[in-house]
């Protein structure tokens, strides 16, 4: 497969977080030396994300596509308030 020179930088940039995460897992495993503790440390951020999931609103695009216009308006108003912008009319 041929990848032109302009795309190589983008592909490298997109793969960096994966490489950094793998290096971090190796560092945690090296420091803890016990697989149960390593697994706990690695899965804690994922558990925090799962607990936070219900607090995240659906995207406005999804709400409009599913005809939830009131929810989309509430989400847009909340976004406007956070960004110090006037409410959408």
Phi and psi restraints in degrees (value plus and minus 20) as a CYANA .aco file:
   2 UNK   PHI    -115.7   -75.7
   2 UNK   PSI     112.2   152.2
   3 UNK   PHI    -142.3  -102.3
   3 UNK   PSI     103.1   143.1
   4 UNK   PHI     -91.0   -51.0
   4 UNK   PSI     145.5   185.5
   5 UNK   PHI     -82.4   -42.4
   5 UNK   PSI     -53.1   -13.1
   6 UNK   PHI     -90.0   -50.0
   6 UNK   PSI     -51.9   -11.9
   7 UNK   PHI    -101.6   -61.6
   7 UNK   PSI     -41.3    -1.3
   8 UNK   PHI     -82.2   -42.2
   8 UNK   PSI     -59.4   -19.4
   9 UNK   PHI     -85.4   -45.4
   9 UNK   PSI     -59.2   -19.2
  10 UNK   PHI     -86.5   -46.5
  10 UNK   PSI     -61.9   -21.9
  11 UNK   PHI     -84.9   -44.9
  11 UNK   PSI     -61.2   -21.2
  12 UNK   PHI     -83.3   -43.3
  12 UNK   PSI     -62.6   -22.6
  13 UNK   PHI     -83.7   -43.7
  13 UNK   PSI     -58.2   -18.2
  14 UNK   PHI     -92.3   -52.3
  14 UNK   PSI     -46.1    -6.1
  15 UNK   PHI    -108.3   -68.3
  15 UNK   PSI     -31.1     8.9
  16 UNK   PHI     -81.7   -41.7
  16 UNK   PSI     -64.7   -24.7
  17 UNK   PHI     -80.2   -40.2
  17 UNK   PSI     -55.6   -15.6
  18 UNK   PHI     -84.1   -44.1
  18 UNK   PSI     -65.9   -25.9
  19 UNK   PHI     -84.1   -44.1
  19 UNK   PSI     -60.8   -20.8
  20 UNK   PHI     -85.5   -45.5
  20 UNK   PSI     -58.6   -18.6
  21 UNK   PHI     -84.5   -44.5
  21 UNK   PSI     -61.6   -21.6
  22 UNK   PHI     -84.3   -44.3
  22 UNK   PSI     -60.0   -20.0
  23 UNK   PHI     -85.5   -45.5
  23 UNK   PSI     -58.0   -18.0
  24 UNK   PHI     -86.3   -46.3
  24 UNK   PSI     -59.8   -19.8
  25 UNK   PHI     -82.4   -42.4
  25 UNK   PSI     -63.0   -23.0
  26 UNK   PHI     -83.0   -43.0
  26 UNK   PSI     -59.9   -19.9
  27 UNK   PHI     -85.3   -45.3
  27 UNK   PSI     -62.5   -22.5
  28 UNK   PHI     -83.7   -43.7
  28 UNK   PSI     -63.3   -23.3
  29 UNK   PHI     -83.9   -43.9
  29 UNK   PSI     -58.2   -18.2
  30 UNK   PHI     -87.4   -47.4
  30 UNK   PSI     -57.4   -17.4
  31 UNK   PHI     -97.2   -57.2
  31 UNK   PSI     -54.8   -14.8
  32 UNK   PHI    -106.9   -66.9
  32 UNK   PSI     -57.6   -17.6
  33 UNK   PHI      44.6    84.6
  33 UNK   PSI     -10.1    29.9
  34 UNK   PHI    -153.8  -113.8
  34 UNK   PSI     108.9   148.9
  35 UNK   PHI     -88.1   -48.1
  35 UNK   PSI     -52.6   -12.6
  36 UNK   PHI     -87.5   -47.5
  36 UNK   PSI     -62.7   -22.7
  37 UNK   PHI     -87.5   -47.5
  37 UNK   PSI     -59.6   -19.6
  38 UNK   PHI     -81.2   -41.2
  38 UNK   PSI     -65.5   -25.5
  39 UNK   PHI     -82.4   -42.4
  39 UNK   PSI     -59.4   -19.4
  40 UNK   PHI     -82.7   -42.7
  40 UNK   PSI     -66.4   -26.4
  41 UNK   PHI     -84.9   -44.9
  41 UNK   PSI     -56.8   -16.8
  42 UNK   PHI     -93.5   -53.5
  42 UNK   PSI     -54.5   -14.5
  43 UNK   PHI    -108.4   -68.4
  43 UNK   PSI     -31.8     8.2
  44 UNK   PHI     -79.4   -39.4
  44 UNK   PSI     -64.6   -24.6
  45 UNK   PHI     -82.1   -42.1
  45 UNK   PSI     -56.5   -16.5
  46 UNK   PHI     -86.1   -46.1
  46 UNK   PSI     -60.4   -20.4
  47 UNK   PHI     -84.2   -44.2
  47 UNK   PSI     -60.1   -20.1
  48 UNK   PHI     -83.2   -43.2
  48 UNK   PSI     -59.5   -19.5
  49 UNK   PHI     -82.8   -42.8
  49 UNK   PSI     -62.2   -22.2
  50 UNK   PHI     -84.6   -44.6
  50 UNK   PSI     -55.5   -15.5
  51 UNK   PHI     -90.4   -50.4
  51 UNK   PSI     -50.4   -10.4
  52 UNK   PHI    -104.2   -64.2
  52 UNK   PSI     -37.0     3.0
  53 UNK   PHI     -72.3   -32.3
  53 UNK   PSI     -66.1   -26.1
  54 UNK   PHI     -83.7   -43.7
  54 UNK   PSI     -41.3    -1.3
  55 UNK   PHI     -99.2   -59.2
  55 UNK   PSI     -37.3     2.7
  56 UNK   PHI    -100.2   -60.2
  56 UNK   PSI     109.8   149.8
  57 UNK   PHI     -97.8   -57.8
  57 UNK   PSI     135.5   175.5
  58 UNK   PHI     -88.0   -48.0
  58 UNK   PSI     137.0   177.0
  59 UNK   PHI     -89.9   -49.9
  59 UNK   PSI     131.6   171.6
  60 UNK   PHI     -82.0   -42.0
  60 UNK   PSI     -58.4   -18.4
  61 UNK   PHI     -81.5   -41.5
  61 UNK   PSI     -63.6   -23.6
  62 UNK   PHI     -84.6   -44.6
  62 UNK   PSI     -63.2   -23.2
  63 UNK   PHI     -82.9   -42.9
  63 UNK   PSI     -61.1   -21.1
  64 UNK   PHI     -87.4   -47.4
  64 UNK   PSI     -60.4   -20.4
  65 UNK   PHI     -83.3   -43.3
  65 UNK   PSI     -49.5    -9.5
  66 UNK   PHI    -120.8   -80.8
  66 UNK   PSI      -1.7    38.3
  67 UNK   PHI      38.0    78.0
  67 UNK   PSI      18.7    58.7
  68 UNK   PHI    -126.7   -86.7
  68 UNK   PSI      50.7    90.7
  69 UNK   PHI     -90.0   -50.0
  69 UNK   PSI     -55.8   -15.8
  70 UNK   PHI     -85.2   -45.2
  70 UNK   PSI     -61.8   -21.8
  71 UNK   PHI     -85.0   -45.0
  71 UNK   PSI     -58.6   -18.6
  72 UNK   PHI     -84.0   -44.0
  72 UNK   PSI     -60.2   -20.2
  73 UNK   PHI     -85.5   -45.5
  73 UNK   PSI     -61.6   -21.6
  74 UNK   PHI     -82.7   -42.7
  74 UNK   PSI     -63.0   -23.0
  75 UNK   PHI     -84.2   -44.2
  75 UNK   PSI     -62.6   -22.6
  76 UNK   PHI     -84.0   -44.0
  76 UNK   PSI     -60.7   -20.7
  77 UNK   PHI     -84.1   -44.1
  77 UNK   PSI     -61.6   -21.6
  78 UNK   PHI     -85.1   -45.1
  78 UNK   PSI     -60.4   -20.4
  79 UNK   PHI     -84.5   -44.5
  79 UNK   PSI     -61.0   -21.0
  80 UNK   PHI     -83.8   -43.8
  80 UNK   PSI     -59.8   -19.8
  81 UNK   PHI     -85.1   -45.1
  81 UNK   PSI     -62.5   -22.5
  82 UNK   PHI     -85.5   -45.5
  82 UNK   PSI     -51.8   -11.8
  83 UNK   PHI    -116.3   -76.3
  83 UNK   PSI     -10.1    29.9
  84 UNK   PHI      34.7    74.7
  84 UNK   PSI      24.5    64.5
  85 UNK   PHI    -136.9   -96.9
  85 UNK   PSI     138.1   178.1
  86 UNK   PHI     -88.9   -48.9
  86 UNK   PSI     132.6   172.6
  87 UNK   PHI     -84.0   -44.0
  87 UNK   PSI     128.5   168.5
  88 UNK   PHI     -94.4   -54.4
  88 UNK   PSI     122.6   162.6
